[in-house]
């Protein structure tokens, strides 16, 4: 592109959101959704779920880089928002306890991130990462 053509366009650079900003935004969204539930005790799990989600997102960006054979390994903030958006699609009367909420979060995380991983090595690495974050943030273990 020539400078003559470039003069007709404006250049805008937008920095990435910080991890703290992502946590604040998505925690407010999930907590507001869970506050509508009859089971009011679930809204306290919004913060640890979002902390784990942001950590998964950041580690996925750093660990699973695109290569010629894995050119679709490009993750962005939209993927994190898809996890939260998928969780908001449940009917609140079906969300009865912490286990269902965590299973829903795991399902959405696997749907958005893990389903795009193509080899078993990457999938097992992602499952190990998810398992560690689930234990540290949500005090839960899976079989």
C-alpha positions as CSV (number, residue, x, y, z in Angstrom):
1,X,0.0,0.0,0.0
2,X,1.3,3.4,-0.9
3,X,1.5,6.3,1.5
4,X,-0.9,8.1,-0.8
5,X,-3.5,5.5,-0.2
6,X,-2.7,5.2,3.5
7,X,-3.5,8.9,4.1
8,X,-7.2,8.1,3.6
9,X,-7.3,5.8,6.6
10,X,-6.9,6.2,10.3
11,X,-4.7,3.9,12.3
12,X,-6.2,2.7,15.6
13,X,-4.4,0.5,18.1
14,X,-6.4,-1.0,20.9
15,X,-4.4,-2.8,23.7
16,X,-5.5,-6.1,25.0
17,X,-7.6,-6.2,28.1
18,X,-5.7,-7.0,31.3
19,X,-6.6,-10.2,33.1
20,X,-8.1,-8.1,35.9
21,X,-10.4,-6.2,33.5
22,X,-11.5,-9.5,31.9
23,X,-12.3,-10.9,35.4
24,X,-14.2,-7.8,36.4
25,X,-16.4,-7.7,33.3
26,X,-17.2,-11.4,33.0
27,X,-17.7,-11.8,36.8
28,X,-20.3,-9.0,36.7
29,X,-22.1,-10.7,33.8
30,X,-22.2,-14.2,35.3
31,X,-23.0,-13.0,38.8
32,X,-25.9,-10.9,37.5
33,X,-27.2,-14.0,35.7
34,X,-26.9,-16.2,38.7
35,X,-28.6,-13.6,41.0
36,X,-31.8,-14.3,39.0
37,X,-31.8,-17.9,40.1
38,X,-34.0,-19.2,42.9
39,X,-30.9,-20.8,44.3
40,X,-29.2,-17.7,45.5
41,X,-26.1,-19.5,46.8
42,X,-24.7,-20.1,43.3
43,X,-23.7,-16.5,42.7
44,X,-20.7,-16.9,45.0
45,X,-19.2,-19.3,42.4
46,X,-19.2,-16.7,39.6
47,X,-15.9,-15.2,40.7
48,X,-13.9,-18.5,40.9
49,X,-15.4,-19.8,37.6
50,X,-14.4,-16.6,35.8
51,X,-10.9,-16.6,37.4
52,X,-10.4,-20.1,36.1
53,X,-11.8,-19.2,32.7
54,X,-9.5,-16.2,32.3
55,X,-6.5,-18.3,33.4
56,X,-7.4,-21.1,30.9
57,X,-7.8,-18.4,28.2
58,X,-4.4,-16.8,28.9
59,X,-2.6,-20.2,29.2
60,X,-4.3,-21.4,26.0
61,X,-3.0,-18.4,24.1
62,X,0.5,-18.9,25.4
63,X,0.7,-22.7,25.2
64,X,-1.2,-23.6,22.0
65,X,0.4,-21.4,19.4
66,X,-0.4,-21.7,15.7
67,X,1.9,-23.7,13.5
68,X,1.6,-24.7,9.9
69,X,-0.2,-27.9,10.8
70,X,-2.2,-26.1,13.5
71,X,-3.0,-22.9,11.8
72,X,-6.5,-22.7,13.4
73,X,-4.9,-22.4,16.9
74,X,-5.8,-18.7,17.1
75,X,-7.7,-17.8,20.2
76,X,-9.0,-14.4,21.1
77,X,-11.3,-12.7,23.6
78,X,-14.3,-13.8,21.7
79,X,-13.6,-17.4,22.7
80,X,-13.7,-16.4,26.4
81,X,-17.0,-14.6,25.8
82,X,-18.4,-17.7,24.1
83,X,-17.7,-19.7,27.3
84,X,-19.7,-17.2,29.4
85,X,-22.4,-16.8,26.7
86,X,-22.9,-20.5,26.6
87,X,-23.3,-20.6,30.4
88,X,-26.0,-17.9,30.1
89,X,-28.1,-20.1,27.8
90,X,-29.2,-22.5,30.5
91,X,-32.6,-22.4,32.1
92,X,-32.1,-21.3,35.7
93,X,-34.5,-23.9,37.1
94,X,-32.2,-26.6,35.8
95,X,-29.2,-25.1,37.6
96,X,-29.7,-26.6,41.1
97,X,-26.3,-26.9,42.7
98,X,-22.6,-26.2,42.4
99,X,-21.8,-29.5,40.6
100,X,-24.2,-28.7,37.8
101,X,-22.7,-25.2,37.5
102,X,-19.2,-26.6,37.3
103,X,-20.2,-29.3,34.8
104,X,-21.8,-26.6,32.7
105,X,-18.6,-24.5,32.9
106,X,-16.5,-27.5,31.9
107,X,-18.7,-28.4,29.0
108,X,-18.5,-24.8,27.6
109,X,-14.8,-24.6,28.2
110,X,-14.2,-27.9,26.4
111,X,-16.6,-26.9,23.6
112,X,-14.8,-23.6,23.0
113,X,-11.2,-24.5,23.6
114,X,-10.6,-28.2,23.7
115,X,-12.7,-29.1,20.6
116,X,-10.3,-27.1,18.5
117,X,-7.2,-29.0,19.5
118,X,-6.3,-31.7,17.0
119,X,-3.9,-34.0,18.6
120,X,-4.0,-36.1,21.7
121,X,-1.0,-34.5,23.2
122,X,-2.6,-31.1,23.2
123,X,-5.9,-32.4,24.4
124,X,-4.3,-34.1,27.4
125,X,-2.3,-31.0,28.2
126,X,-5.5,-29.0,28.1
127,X,-7.3,-31.5,30.3
128,X,-4.4,-31.4,32.9
129,X,-4.6,-27.6,32.9
130,X,-8.3,-27.6,33.4
131,X,-8.1,-30.2,36.1
132,X,-5.5,-28.1,38.0
133,X,-7.5,-24.9,37.8
134,X,-10.7,-26.7,38.8
135,X,-9.0,-28.0,41.9
136,X,-7.3,-24.7,42.8
137,X,-10.3,-22.3,42.2
138,X,-13.3,-24.5,42.7
139,X,-12.1,-27.1,45.3
140,X,-13.5,-29.9,43.1
141,X,-12.0,-33.0,41.6
142,X,-13.2,-35.1,38.7
143,X,-12.9,-38.8,38.1
